[in-house]
Amino acid sequence: MGDRRRRSMAMQMAQYQARMEIEDAELFNAEVELFNSFMQSEHNGESSHRGSVTGRSYVQRDREECHDRMMKDYFIERPRFHAHDFRRRFRMRRELFESILNAVVNHDQYFERRVDATGRQGLSPHQKLTSAFRMLANGCSADSTDEYCRLAESTAIENLKRFCKAIEGIYGATYLRNPNRADLKRLLRKAEKRGFPGMIGSLDCMHWEWKNCPTGWAGQFKGRHDKPTIVLEAVASYDTWIWHAFFGAPGSNNDINVLWSSPLFDNVVNGWAPEFRYKVNGNRYELGYYLTDGIYPSWSTFVKSFSHPDSAKKKLYSQRQESYRKDVERAFGILQARWAIVRGPARFWQSEDLHSIMMTCIILHNMIVEDEYIEIEEDSDEDVDDDQPTHARAIARDVEYLAPTTYETRQDRVTLSEYMRRLNRIQAPQCHDTLRKDLVEHVWRREDLFEQIHRF
């Protein structure tokens, strides 16, 4: 009985060992097959598990080769493409681009070039900024920058958002500022030359279509074009510099509704804005004004044209006012032509991202204006050669010297009564009518004086 039991246990042990050998052989064959499959997929340029995340493929983008090619194209001493090609594709001169690149890299470590875990060089700052500029300037999708800049779609979107935040943080205080004392002196001097003393700029609104507006908000943001839009209220001067930018109002609002939400006159009612005085037709005024169209209210800080001028004086005044009011329209046109992303429908989902992109485009626009706009000094007798090549977009000519304007800056404590007094002074319709009548007479006398000068 004991021998039979021992033989049975030995037989079971032998069968168990045989099964284990078979399983080990099958496991070894499976590992060999998996290894062969992995080597074959590596040879074909694809990973067997399709990337670090299931369902994603790994693409060998050759970041180093892309960086070297980009440097040879634009950023070496003798690049493949000349300065005018760089200006057309990046919307600015190379010197300005490189100064922005250095500032952004110092501001955010995200744009530095790093070495990954495998010892390979990561994306360079030139690749990241070129991708962001291509998306802003051409209005293209994030995926389209992969071919030249070698940024995947998700990386390009993250890169654009980080770039816009960096631009706002570095340059926002300078290029989104209100006019300071020196700026006001220059603007008022130019306004006096154009026949509108006291004019600070032109005011108007622009709509940006929001393609990916959430369905629950679509009714609020739909305007006259039956598509969701976001409104930009802006003030622009003669050189198309944008001094005031208020963005974010739903497209269902008209210009008056946007004005009531805008911080346009906050500095004035709080007593923080520089005060100045000027005379028109012998009358004295203490508040500057903006040129607007007919929809805006009749305030002392707005000057509108006549919808039906019934005299030669009013016709001449309306022609001049409508001509100079086009400064803000030109600024909108240049902004959309220069940065195509704000011309086409916005494809981002968050309104905060759209605000950041719009502010970045305005900052870069003002930087280009400052870098390229040429203005002839008042005391310069040098003539400008129209045939001479220049990077300037526009040239201001025939600027005459005017007496400096006196300023008084006060930062007193604002009480409720003082606040209401300043607000009522801004919104005074009687002052609006008086100022417009004086401007009509001033423009007429000025035109008559010019005709007499040219006649002799």
Stockholm file with secondary structure:
# STOCKHOLM 1.0

chainA/1-456         MGDRRRRSMAMQMAQYQARMEIEDAELFNAEVELFNSFMQSEHNGESSHRGSVTGRSYVQRDREECHDRMMKDYFIERPRFHAHDFRRRFRMRRELFESILNAVVNHDQYFERRVDATGRQGLSPHQKLTSAFRMLANGCSADSTDEYCRLAESTAIENLKRFCKAIEGIYGATYLRNPNRADLKRLLRKAEKRGFPGMIGSLDCMHWEWKNCPTGWAGQFKGRHDKPTIVLEAVASYDTWIWHAFFGAPGSNNDINVLWSSPLFDNVVNGWAPEFRYKVNGNRYELGYYLTDGIYPSWSTFVKSFSHPDSAKKKLYSQRQESYRKDVERAFGILQARWAIVRGPARFWQSEDLHSIMMTCIILHNMIVEDEYIEIEEDSDEDVDDDQPTHARAIARDVEYLAPTTYETRQDRVTLSEYMRRLNRIQAPQCHDTLRKDLVEHVWRREDLFEQIHRF
#=GR chainA/1-456 SS CHHHHHHHHHHHHHHHHHHHHHHHHHHHHHHHHHHHHHHHHHHHTCCTTCSSSTTCCCCCCCHHHHHHHHIIIIISSSCSSCHHHHHHHHSSCHHHHHHHHHHHHHHCGGGSCCBCTTSCBCCCHHHHHHHHHHHHHHCCCGGGGHHHHCCCHHHHHHHHHHHHHHHHHHHHHHHTCCCCHHHHHHHHHHHHHHTCTTEEEEEEEEEEEBTTCCGGGHHHHBCTTSSBEEEEEEEECTTCCEEEEEEEEETTSCHHHHHHHCCTTHHHHTTCSCEECEEETTEEECSCEEECCTTSCCCTTEECCCSSCCSHHHHHHHHHHHHHHHHHHHHHHHHHHHCGGGTSCBCCSCHHHHHHHHHHHHHHHHHHHHHHCEECCTTCCCCCCTTSCCSCSCEECCCCCCCCCCEECCCCCCCHHHHHHHHHHHTCHHHHHHHHHHHHHHHHHHHHHHHHHHHC
#=GC SS_cons         CHHHHHHHHHHHHHHHHHHHHHHHHHHHHHHHHHHHHHHHHHHHTCCTTCSSSTTCCCCCCCHHHHHHHHIIIIISSSCSSCHHHHHHHHSSCHHHHHHHHHHHHHHCGGGSCCBCTTSCBCCCHHHHHHHHHHHHHHCCCGGGGHHHHCCCHHHHHHHHHHHHHHHHHHHHHHHTCCCCHHHHHHHHHHHHHHTCTTEEEEEEEEEEEBTTCCGGGHHHHBCTTSSBEEEEEEEECTTCCEEEEEEEEETTSCHHHHHHHCCTTHHHHTTCSCEECEEETTEEECSCEEECCTTSCCCTTEECCCSSCCSHHHHHHHHHHHHHHHHHHHHHHHHHHHCGGGTSCBCCSCHHHHHHHHHHHHHHHHHHHHHHCEECCTTCCCCCCTTSCCSCSCEECCCCCCCCCCEECCCCCCCHHHHHHHHHHHTCHHHHHHHHHHHHHHHHHHHHHHHHHHHC
//
